[in-house]
Amino acid sequence: MSEKTQPSSGSRQRIDKWLFFARMIKSRSLAQAHVQSGHVRINGERVSQPSHQIKIGDRIELSLDRRELVLIVKSGGARRGPFEEARLLYDDISPSPEDRKRLTPYEQATRDTGSGRPTKKERRAIDRLMSDDD
């Protein structure tokens, strides 16, 4: 490969190109839009410029539709190759889905007793308590 197409080990690369080469996002224009929308963090800081330069050792936190990825950059990409080639560009240190606490729909709908607005039943009890009819 020529030196022009192969980034050197100390070089930097645009985040949108790297995400495209690493096969995290389907196209470079989608990668640019994803970065601009604020779904990418590099070394803990939110990035909004697709031209932001990354280097080997950077930690990339990427929010995709159905998952959160945490990647460590191992190498810069030269092209969008097959998956076997793309996965050599990063180490995936994302937490497994079992490690993340997922709430069931029932758990999302229920609330702790005494928090938030009173329910209809609780409101009736308050009204009975406050009434002077007794």
C-alpha beads as a LAMMPS data file, in Angstrom:
LAMMPS data file: protein, C-alpha beads

134 atoms
133 bonds

1 atom types
1 bond types

-500.0 500.0 xlo xhi
-500.0 500.0 ylo yhi
-500.0 500.0 zlo zhi

Masses

1 110.0

Atoms # bond

1 1 1 0.000 0.000 0.000
2 1 1 1.184 3.467 -0.677
3 1 1 1.963 5.853 2.147
4 1 1 -0.883 8.107 1.027
5 1 1 -3.596 5.480 1.625
6 1 1 -2.109 3.890 4.751
7 1 1 -2.099 6.157 7.829
8 1 1 1.086 6.005 9.853
9 1 1 0.988 4.743 13.426
10 1 1 1.389 8.248 14.892
11 1 1 -1.112 9.925 12.602
12 1 1 -4.584 11.123 13.379
13 1 1 -7.815 10.471 11.520
14 1 1 -11.210 12.157 11.313
15 1 1 -13.819 10.535 13.570
16 1 1 -16.410 10.283 10.775
17 1 1 -13.979 8.428 8.494
18 1 1 -12.891 6.120 11.297
19 1 1 -16.485 5.208 12.227
20 1 1 -17.150 4.437 8.564
21 1 1 -13.958 2.387 8.121
22 1 1 -14.612 0.492 11.387
23 1 1 -18.091 -0.432 10.051
24 1 1 -19.892 1.161 12.994
25 1 1 -22.031 3.335 10.704
26 1 1 -23.149 2.492 7.160
27 1 1 -22.000 5.605 5.317
28 1 1 -19.701 8.520 5.900
29 1 1 -22.526 11.054 5.586
30 1 1 -24.505 9.140 8.234
31 1 1 -21.384 9.121 10.419
32 1 1 -21.093 12.897 10.034
33 1 1 -24.746 13.372 10.998
34 1 1 -24.355 11.013 13.970
35 1 1 -21.352 12.951 15.279
36 1 1 -23.075 16.318 14.753
37 1 1 -26.140 15.137 16.693
38 1 1 -23.968 14.593 19.780
39 1 1 -24.084 10.783 20.010
40 1 1 -20.300 10.371 20.101
41 1 1 -17.904 10.963 22.999
42 1 1 -14.135 10.799 22.709
43 1 1 -12.227 10.325 25.954
44 1 1 -15.356 11.321 27.892
45 1 1 -16.018 14.574 26.019
46 1 1 -18.944 15.044 23.642
47 1 1 -17.843 15.731 20.078
48 1 1 -19.985 17.621 17.586
49 1 1 -17.485 18.155 14.764
50 1 1 -17.069 15.296 12.251
51 1 1 -13.562 16.621 11.559
52 1 1 -12.429 15.922 15.149
53 1 1 -9.138 14.012 14.999
54 1 1 -8.705 10.716 16.855
55 1 1 -5.520 8.824 17.567
56 1 1 -4.512 5.379 18.735
57 1 1 -5.552 4.787 22.343
58 1 1 -8.574 7.122 22.287
59 1 1 -11.746 5.855 23.971
60 1 1 -14.874 6.290 21.843
61 1 1 -18.346 6.028 23.384
62 1 1 -20.959 5.619 20.683
63 1 1 -24.732 5.662 21.154
64 1 1 -26.477 3.679 18.456
65 1 1 -30.190 2.919 18.121
66 1 1 -30.318 -0.225 20.230
67 1 1 -26.943 -0.322 21.969
68 1 1 -24.160 1.626 23.588
69 1 1 -20.625 0.869 22.427
70 1 1 -17.335 1.655 24.124
71 1 1 -14.347 1.227 21.809
72 1 1 -10.604 1.751 22.154
73 1 1 -8.898 2.816 18.916
74 1 1 -6.121 0.367 17.974
75 1 1 -5.402 1.653 14.492
76 1 1 -6.486 4.149 11.878
77 1 1 -8.330 2.861 8.851
78 1 1 -7.230 3.076 5.242
79 1 1 -10.416 1.778 3.624
80 1 1 -13.789 0.261 4.411
81 1 1 -12.910 -3.383 4.144
82 1 1 -14.601 -6.575 5.308
83 1 1 -15.646 -7.050 8.934
84 1 1 -12.546 -9.120 9.736
85 1 1 -10.352 -6.205 8.647
86 1 1 -12.515 -3.559 10.338
87 1 1 -12.523 -5.222 13.743
88 1 1 -8.727 -4.933 13.868
89 1 1 -9.166 -1.153 14.184
90 1 1 -10.633 -1.277 17.718
91 1 1 -11.043 -3.153 20.999
92 1 1 -14.677 -3.448 22.072
93 1 1 -14.969 -2.946 25.844
94 1 1 -18.740 -2.372 25.852
95 1 1 -20.657 -3.726 28.826
96 1 1 -22.688 -6.809 27.998
97 1 1 -26.488 -6.395 27.832
98 1 1 -26.860 -8.471 31.012
99 1 1 -24.620 -6.051 32.918
100 1 1 -26.887 -3.107 32.156
101 1 1 -30.008 -2.826 34.270
102 1 1 -33.045 -2.957 32.032
103 1 1 -36.415 -2.074 33.489
104 1 1 -39.437 -4.077 32.442
105 1 1 -42.473 -2.091 31.257
106 1 1 -44.143 -2.816 34.624
107 1 1 -41.144 -1.482 36.537
108 1 1 -41.152 1.645 34.387
109 1 1 -44.872 2.256 35.053
110 1 1 -44.794 1.787 38.818
111 1 1 -43.481 4.337 41.269
112 1 1 -42.412 4.322 44.879
113 1 1 -45.167 4.891 47.416
114 1 1 -45.408 8.534 48.347
115 1 1 -43.525 9.861 45.352
116 1 1 -45.123 11.965 42.651
117 1 1 -48.767 12.960 42.424
118 1 1 -51.303 11.035 44.505
119 1 1 -53.312 8.316 42.811
120 1 1 -57.092 8.540 42.677
121 1 1 -57.357 6.186 45.656
122 1 1 -54.840 8.231 47.656
123 1 1 -56.660 11.456 46.740
124 1 1 -59.972 10.072 48.069
125 1 1 -58.262 9.112 51.337
126 1 1 -56.837 12.640 51.641
127 1 1 -60.265 14.157 50.953
128 1 1 -61.855 11.949 53.647
129 1 1 -59.144 12.956 56.114
130 1 1 -59.510 16.671 55.376
131 1 1 -63.306 16.815 55.303
132 1 1 -65.153 18.402 58.251
133 1 1 -68.279 16.247 57.852
134 1 1 -67.404 14.010 60.830

Bonds

1 1 1 2
2 1 2 3
3 1 3 4
4 1 4 5
5 1 5 6
6 1 6 7
7 1 7 8
8 1 8 9
9 1 9 10
10 1 10 11
11 1 11 12
12 1 12 13
13 1 13 14
14 1 14 15
15 1 15 16
16 1 16 17
17 1 17 18
18 1 18 19
19 1 19 20
20 1 20 21
21 1 21 22
22 1 22 23
23 1 23 24
24 1 24 25
25 1 25 26
26 1 26 27
27 1 27 28
28 1 28 29
29 1 29 30
30 1 30 31
31 1 31 32
32 1 32 33
33 1 33 34
34 1 34 35
35 1 35 36
36 1 36 37
37 1 37 38
38 1 38 39
39 1 39 40
40 1 40 41
41 1 41 42
42 1 42 43
43 1 43 44
44 1 44 45
45 1 45 46
46 1 46 47
47 1 47 48
48 1 48 49
49 1 49 50
50 1 50 51
51 1 51 52
52 1 52 53
53 1 53 54
54 1 54 55
55 1 55 56
56 1 56 57
57 1 57 58
58 1 58 59
59 1 59 60
60 1 60 61
61 1 61 62
62 1 62 63
63 1 63 64
64 1 64 65
65 1 65 66
66 1 66 67
67 1 67 68
68 1 68 69
69 1 69 70
70 1 70 71
71 1 71 72
72 1 72 73
73 1 73 74
74 1 74 75
75 1 75 76
76 1 76 77
77 1 77 78
78 1 78 79
79 1 79 80
80 1 80 81
81 1 81 82
82 1 82 83
83 1 83 84
84 1 84 85
85 1 85 86
86 1 86 87
87 1 87 88
88 1 88 89
89 1 89 90
90 1 90 91
91 1 91 92
92 1 92 93
93 1 93 94
94 1 94 95
95 1 95 96
96 1 96 97
97 1 97 98
98 1 98 99
99 1 99 100
100 1 100 101
101 1 101 102
102 1 102 103
103 1 103 104
104 1 104 105
105 1 105 106
106 1 106 107
107 1 107 108
108 1 108 109
109 1 109 110
110 1 110 111
111 1 111 112
112 1 112 113
113 1 113 114
114 1 114 115
115 1 115 116
116 1 116 117
117 1 117 118
118 1 118 119
119 1 119 120
120 1 120 121
121 1 121 122
122 1 122 123
123 1 123 124
124 1 124 125
125 1 125 126
126 1 126 127
127 1 127 128
128 1 128 129
129 1 129 130
130 1 130 131
131 1 131 132
132 1 132 133
133 1 133 134
